[in-house]
């Protein structure tokens, strides 16, 4: 797995990084933490959940005010990634639902159209890809979603009989916003990610994830892997929940970088993400995704995810989508890429660090068994609920 120094942003000494770790023992449980100078500090005296910290008027000042000895070094904690009996990293979110915006990049939008027409059959995708690109081209990046130009293009594509539900959300007025994972279910860096055992065509999706307060304020960002089952979703959009929300299918981390004097939303807007897949069979795949090419600004995505018609009192985490859609063959010619068990997936971006996970099956990796009820009981045993106003 990745070395601790490599999981941090390139300018880690200037970054305000918060996350969560698991404290072992009878009085243990999850706690929010600050990473500073390679050491991990407990924030429970300031906020008992990460959601509570991100709701504060100035979460940066609150996090930086932490005093006292560290829980330990990041190096030690990261080394325990696979040992639940020791302190280890968790996903840097807790009470927040994890939402995701889909079809926000032209490249992935075309791949969704192809999946739909192939009905989830990877072997048919290559021929369909050629036919779709021949009809509508591969450069829709100049079409602003919801614009008059987009409406005219929609009319033309309907006339040609190739309109798609994915084009509807890709260039139409409404973004696709779906629930990726319920609160407490995301896995962190170093954990295993899960594939449905009946999936034979799937891939990682490297994305920027926004940390958003209940008032719609974007307070920071991190990295995410929106693990996707292309065969399930391609058969029917009504299988989106099966394609997207399985045990271990949502990885977030390693830490939320809070917006401060050294990091802002403009840094998110120009973030470059790199993805690497290393197979136990020696296979290597590299890809990238550039936030510069997103079709909807992060502020617009948040505005479509929450507001007068939909509230999130504990805030939310919002995946922004990806332009990465691998077409490189792994085994059978024309079948494209799909995961194999044991793949190591690394997603990195200079100012956000590196998220690393190993691929397993959703029904074989550790089950999700610590939910909101368990969290409340854990906080109660530690006497932390008594500190609430």
N, C-alpha and C positions, 0 to 999 in steps of 0.2 A: 504494500500500500504506500501511500504518499508520505513523505517526510513532513513533520509539523511545520517546518520553516517554509515549505513549498505550498502549504495550504493557505497561507496568509497573503494579503494583497502585496503588490510590489513595494508600496509605500506604507507598510504596516505601522511603522513608528509614528505616522501622522494620522492614522485611521482610528475612528471610534467604533470598535467592534463589540457587539453584544450577541449573546447566544444563550444556550441552555446546556447544562450537564446533568447527568444522573448521579446523585449522591447515594452510595450503597448503605446497607445496614437497616436495622429495624426502624430507625427514625429517618430513613433516607427518602429519596424521591427526586423529582426534577426541580432545578433551581435556575433562575436567570443569572447570567454571568457577564462580566466585562473581561476582555482580553487586553492586557497591557504589558508591553515589554516581555512577551513570551510567558507571562504568568496569568492565571485565571482567578478572578476575584468574584466572590459571591455577592449578588445584588439583592438578596432576599430582604435585607433590612430596609431597602429602598422601594422595592416592588416585588411582590411574591410571584408574579407571572410576568413573562415578557410582554404580554398584551398590556398589562397595567403600566409598565415602563413606557411603552410607545404611545400611550394615551396622555402622558404628562405634557404640560405646556412646553417644557424644554427637556426632552429625554437625554440629550447630550450632556447637559450640565448635571442632571441627576445621576447618570451613569458615572461620570468623571468624579463625582463626590465620594465614591466608595472609599472606605478606609479599612484598615485591618490587614492581617496576613492573608496571602493568597491561598486558595484551595490546593493549588499545586501548579506544576508547570504544564503548559500545553503539550509538551513532548510526552510527558508521562500519561496525561489523560488520553491523547490520541493513540498511544500504544495499547490502550485497553479497549479499542474499538469493538472487539469481538468478545469481550468478557463482561457480562452483565453484573458480575459480582464486584466489579471495581468501577470507579468513577470513569465515565465515558461521555462523549459528545452526543447530543440529541439535536433534532431539527430546531432551528432558531425561531420557533413559533409554537404557540400552545392553544390559547382559547380562540384564535382566529380561524374561521373557515378558510380553506385554500381554494381560491377560484382561479380560472384560467381563461385567457382570451385566445381564441383559435383563429386560424386563417388570417393572420395579420401581416404576412409576407407573401409576395407574389409567387416565389418559388414553391413554398409549401402549399399555397392555394391551388396551384396547378396539380400538385401531387394528390391533393384531396379529391379533385375532380377525377383524376385517373383512378384512384382507389375505388371511387363510387362506380365508375363505368366498368371496372374490372370485377366488381362484386367481391372484392377481397381476394382475388386470385392473383398472386404475384407473377405467375407465368404469363398472364395476359397483359400485364402492365406495360411492358416495353412497347408492344405494337400500338396499344391505345395511346401511350405517351406521344408517339410520333404523330398519330392522327390528330390528337387534340392540339398540339403545338402548331401543326400545319394549318388548322382552322382558325385559331385565335392568337397564334404567336406566343412568345414567351416574355414579352415586355409589356406588362400592364402597370408598371411602377409609376407611370405618369398619370394614372387614373386615380383621382382623389375619391375615396369612398363617400357615397352619398351626394356626389356632385351631379350637375346637369349632364356632364360628359359621361359619368357612370350610368345614368339613366338611359342615355342614348345607346350606350354599348349593351346594356341589358336588353333593350328592345331588339337590337340586331342579333344577339345571341339566341334569344327566344325564337326569332324568325328562322334562324338556321338550325334550331332544334338541339342546341347544345347548352342551354342554360342549366345551371346546377345550384343546389342548395348551398354549396361551398362558395360559388361566385356571389350568391345572394349576400352572404355575410362578409365576403372579401371586398366587394366594391359597393355594396348597398349601404343604406344609412345606419343600419343597426349592426354593431359588432356581435360576434359570437362570444358569450360569456357563460361558462359552465362551471359546475362544481367539480373540482379535481379531487379533493379529499376533505373529509370532515375534520374538525378540530382534534388535535392530539395524534393524528394517524400518520403524519409525514415522518419519514426517516431522515437521519442526518448523515453527514459525511462519515465514511467508514462502515456504514451499515450495508446490508444486502438489499437490493431492489428486486421486485418480484414480477414475473411474467405469468399470465394465466396458463395453466398446463395444456390447454387445448389450442393455444395460439401457435401458428407456424410462420407468421410474417409480422415482425415487430421491429421497433427501433427506439433508440434514445432520442430525446428532444431537448437540446441545450437552450435554456431560457434565462433571461433576467426576471427576477421575482421582486415585486414591489411590496414593501411593508407599509400598510395604509391604516391610519387611525379611523375611529368611528365617525369622525367629522369629514372624512375624505381627504385628509392631508397625507401626502406621501412623505414619510419620515426617514426612509432609508431603502436599501435594496440588498439583495443577495442573489445566489444562483440556484437554479432548479433543474431537475430532470423530469420532464413530463412524459414518463414512459408510455409508449403508444403501441397498441395492437392494431396494425394496419388491416389485418384480415377481418377482425370483428367490426371495426368501424366501416370498412369498405362494403361489407354485406348489407349494413343498414345503419343509418344515422341514429336510429332508435336503440342501437347497441352501444351508444357512446359511453354510458355508464360502465358497461362491461369492458369496453376498450380502454377506459381511462382510470377507473377507480377500483383497484384491486389491492390486496395486502402488499405493501412495500412498493407500490407503483408510483409513489410521489416522493422524490428526494429533494430536500431543501438544505442549503448551507454553503460553506461551513458556518458563517456568521452573518448577521445583518450588519451592514455598514451604515451607520447613521449619517444623515446629512449634517454637515458642519462647515467650518471655514475652509476645509480642504477637499470637500466632496459634496456635490450637488446633483440635482436632477439633470443638469446639462451633461455631467459625466455619464449618467445612465443613457442619455440620448445618443451618445457616441461610443458606447461600449462595444468592444469586439470580443466575441466569445469563440473559444476553440474547443473542439471536442475530439477526444481520442478514445478509440476502442481497441483494447488488446485482448486477443483471444488466447485461451490455453493451447490452441492448435497453432499458434504462431501468427494468426491473422492480425492485420493492422488496418484500421480505418481512421482517417482524420477528416475533419470537417470544420465548418465555421458558421457563425451567424452574426450579422452586423445590425445593431440597433439603428444605425443610420438609414437603413433601408426599410424600416417598419412603415406600414401604410397609415397607421393611426398613432398619434402621439400618446405617450403614457398617461398624460393628464386626461385625454379623451377616453381612454380605456377605463380609467378609474371612474369618470363621470358616468359611463355607461353601466358600470358594475354596481354602483350604489348611488343613493340620492333620495329624492322624494318618494319614489316607488319601492325602494328596497334599502333597508337599513341593516347595519352590522354593528351592534353595540360594543363588541369587543374588537372592532377593526377587522381587517382581512389581509390575506397574502394573495397577491395577484400575479400569476404567470403572464408574461407579455407576448408569448408566442415565439416561433422560431422560423428561420428561413431554411433550416437544415432538414433535408428530406433525402436520405441516401438512396442512390440508384445503382451503386457499384455492386456487381455480382460477388457473392461470397462463395457459393458452391455451384449450383446449377446455372448454366448460362441463361440469361434472361429473367432470372428469378429475383434479382436485386439482393439487397442486404437483409439479413435477419440475425437476431442475437443467437448465441449459443450459451449454455450454462457455463458459468465461470468467467465470462467476459468481464474485464475491468473497464469501467467507463469513467473518464476524467473530463470534467467541464471546468474550464478556467477562463478568467478575465483579469487583466492586470490589476484593477482597483478593487476587485471583489474576492480574489483568491481562487481556490480550487476545490471543487466538490468531487469526491471519488466514491464510487460504489461498485460492488460486485454483483453480477446477475445471477439470480436463482429463480425458483418457481414460487409463486405466491402461496401455494399450499405446503411448501417445505421449509421456507425461511421462517424465522421467529414470528409467531402470531402477534397481532396487535391486541394486547390485553390490558392496556393502561389508558383508560379514557377519562372523561371529566369527573365521574364519580370517584374513581381511584385518586385523581388529583386532589379533590376536596378532602378525602379522608387522609391523604398524605399531609396536606397543609395543616389539617386539624391536629394530627399527631405531633407535628413540629411546633404547634402553638402559634402558627403564623396567621390563622384566620382571626385571632383575637386582636391583631394589629389593624384590622380594617376599620375605617371610620363608620 
